[in-house]
Amino acid sequence: MTATMSAFCGWCGKSTDEGVHELCARRLALVDPPRYCAECARRMVVQVTPAGWVARCSRHGEISSAR
């Protein structure tokens, strides 16, 4: 995740201004990959492997659990 504030929740895809996303943040912090792009709320293609995960937005590219 980048240091900038995201407009959408990576787990549920809703605007970060809508409701509380504490549960979403906990899920993302543990091991679950994001399912929605934090920039545009598009559903991402996610591949989970034993080594981690890769999530790809058709507009904004790829992020992964590798650091």
Backbone as CSV, one residue per row, in Angstrom:
resi,resn,N_x,N_y,N_z,CA_x,CA_y,CA_z,C_x,C_y,C_z
1,MET,0.847,-1.181,0.000,0.000,0.000,0.000,0.883,1.233,0.000
2,THR,0.461,2.254,-0.644,1.246,3.472,-0.709,0.961,4.357,0.491
3,ALA,1.778,5.372,0.672,1.616,6.270,1.808,0.469,7.263,1.603
4,THR,0.007,7.416,0.366,-1.083,8.349,0.104,-2.408,7.762,0.552
5,MET,-3.359,8.627,0.832,-4.676,8.189,1.267,-5.432,7.604,0.073
6,SER,-6.010,6.428,0.235,-6.750,5.811,-0.852,-8.211,6.258,-0.813
7,ALA,-8.824,6.289,-1.980,-10.202,6.744,-2.101,-11.201,5.622,-1.829
8,PHE,-10.756,4.360,-2.027,-11.654,3.215,-1.877,-11.001,2.148,-1.014
9,CYS,-11.839,1.391,-0.336,-11.378,0.284,0.503,-10.919,-0.859,-0.389
10,GLY,-9.744,-1.400,-0.133,-9.216,-2.504,-0.918,-9.923,-3.823,-0.670
11,TRP,-10.632,-3.937,0.434,-11.329,-5.188,0.729,-12.771,-5.194,0.216
12,CYS,-13.547,-4.137,0.511,-14.966,-4.151,0.142,-15.284,-3.293,-1.083
13,GLY,-14.369,-2.399,-1.483,-14.570,-1.593,-2.676,-15.394,-0.332,-2.484
14,LYS,-15.866,-0.098,-1.275,-16.667,1.108,-1.020,-15.754,2.298,-0.752
15,SER,-16.298,3.491,-0.882,-15.546,4.704,-0.605,-15.079,4.694,0.844
16,THR,-13.867,5.188,1.081,-13.362,5.232,2.454,-14.134,6.228,3.300
17,ASP,-14.904,7.106,2.652,-15.760,8.050,3.376,-17.054,7.391,3.857
18,GLU,-17.413,6.243,3.259,-18.642,5.522,3.619,-18.367,4.558,4.762
19,GLY,-18.951,4.784,5.885,-18.904,3.833,6.986,-17.529,3.640,7.593
20,VAL,-17.427,2.602,8.393,-16.202,2.275,9.103,-15.586,1.042,8.454
21,HIS,-14.293,1.087,8.247,-13.606,-0.009,7.561,-12.571,-0.673,8.458
22,GLU,-12.831,-0.712,9.758,-11.888,-1.330,10.691,-11.714,-2.827,10.416
23,LEU,-12.811,-3.527,10.185,-12.731,-4.958,9.889,-11.984,-5.191,8.577
24,CYS,-12.270,-4.374,7.588,-11.572,-4.484,6.296,-10.071,-4.294,6.487
25,ALA,-9.688,-3.281,7.247,-8.273,-2.999,7.484,-7.594,-4.151,8.211
26,ARG,-8.281,-4.758,9.168,-7.711,-5.907,9.877,-7.500,-7.084,8.941
27,ARG,-8.473,-7.339,8.065,-8.333,-8.450,7.118,-7.161,-8.227,6.177
28,LEU,-7.027,-6.999,5.686,-5.930,-6.690,4.772,-4.578,-6.736,5.469
29,ALA,-4.542,-6.371,6.741,-3.285,-6.366,7.492,-2.800,-7.779,7.807
30,LEU,-3.715,-8.724,7.920,-3.325,-10.096,8.258,-2.715,-10.799,7.045
31,VAL,-3.526,-11.439,6.255,-2.999,-12.189,5.108,-3.858,-12.058,3.853
32,ASP,-5.025,-11.491,3.976,-5.925,-11.419,2.826,-5.462,-10.364,1.825
33,PRO,-5.450,-10.713,0.548,-5.089,-9.725,-0.472,-6.249,-8.766,-0.719
34,PRO,-5.960,-7.573,-1.216,-7.047,-6.657,-1.567,-7.828,-7.216,-2.746
35,ARG,-9.108,-6.985,-2.780,-9.960,-7.476,-3.869,-10.366,-6.360,-4.822
36,TYR,-10.271,-5.113,-4.344,-10.655,-3.949,-5.146,-9.500,-2.963,-5.193
37,CYS,-9.356,-2.279,-6.307,-8.319,-1.261,-6.465,-8.640,-0.081,-5.549
38,ALA,-7.661,0.363,-4.786,-7.858,1.484,-3.863,-7.961,2.822,-4.592
39,GLU,-7.578,2.865,-5.863,-7.646,4.108,-6.635,-8.945,4.261,-7.418
40,CYS,-9.488,3.133,-7.927,-10.668,3.253,-8.797,-11.820,2.322,-8.420
41,ALA,-11.654,1.479,-7.431,-12.662,0.533,-6.938,-13.027,-0.558,-7.943
42,ARG,-12.197,-0.765,-8.959,-12.438,-1.883,-9.884,-12.044,-3.189,-9.191
43,ARG,-12.765,-4.241,-9.506,-12.440,-5.564,-8.994,-11.122,-5.996,-9.620
44,MET,-10.189,-6.475,-8.803,-8.884,-6.875,-9.307,-8.804,-8.383,-9.495
45,VAL,-7.911,-8.796,-10.388,-7.593,-10.204,-10.580,-6.546,-10.540,-9.530
46,VAL,-6.848,-11.526,-8.684,-5.954,-11.863,-7.571,-5.493,-13.301,-7.712
47,GLN,-4.179,-13.494,-7.580,-3.620,-14.841,-7.594,-2.910,-15.064,-6.264
48,VAL,-3.316,-16.116,-5.563,-2.728,-16.453,-4.272,-1.894,-17.711,-4.444
49,THR,-0.649,-17.654,-3.959,0.257,-18.795,-4.004,0.781,-19.041,-2.589
50,PRO,1.454,-20.156,-2.359,2.039,-20.380,-1.034,3.057,-19.296,-0.640
51,ALA,3.650,-18.640,-1.621,4.656,-17.616,-1.354,4.063,-16.234,-1.118
52,GLY,2.779,-16.029,-1.415,2.161,-14.714,-1.241,1.014,-14.517,-2.210
53,TRP,0.795,-13.263,-2.624,-0.298,-12.960,-3.546,0.102,-11.830,-4.479
54,VAL,-0.593,-11.782,-5.620,-0.431,-10.712,-6.602,-1.832,-10.269,-6.992
55,ALA,-2.097,-8.959,-6.963,-3.394,-8.411,-7.357,-3.159,-7.419,-8.491
56,ARG,-3.970,-7.529,-9.565,-3.760,-6.701,-10.740,-5.023,-5.932,-11.104
57,CYS,-4.907,-4.604,-11.189,-5.980,-3.735,-11.666,-5.735,-3.485,-13.150
58,SER,-6.778,-3.542,-13.947,-6.623,-3.341,-15.389,-6.195,-1.915,-15.729
59,ARG,-6.422,-0.986,-14.824,-6.055,0.420,-15.071,-4.799,0.864,-14.329
60,HIS,-4.569,0.342,-13.127,-3.506,0.878,-12.285,-2.351,-0.086,-12.032
61,GLY,-2.355,-1.226,-12.664,-1.228,-2.136,-12.559,-1.326,-3.138,-11.434
62,GLU,-0.154,-3.580,-10.986,-0.045,-4.728,-10.110,0.550,-4.342,-8.758
63,ILE,0.030,-4.986,-7.706,0.639,-4.904,-6.378,0.798,-6.335,-5.874
64,SER,1.706,-6.532,-4.932,1.914,-7.883,-4.428,2.289,-7.843,-2.954
65,SER,2.278,-9.029,-2.357,2.640,-9.132,-0.939,4.142,-9.115,-0.759
66,ALA,4.913,-9.285,-1.835,6.381,-9.248,-1.751,6.836,-7.833,-1.407
67,ARG,7.745,-7.732,-0.460,8.215,-6.393,-0.050,9.675,-6.253,-0.230
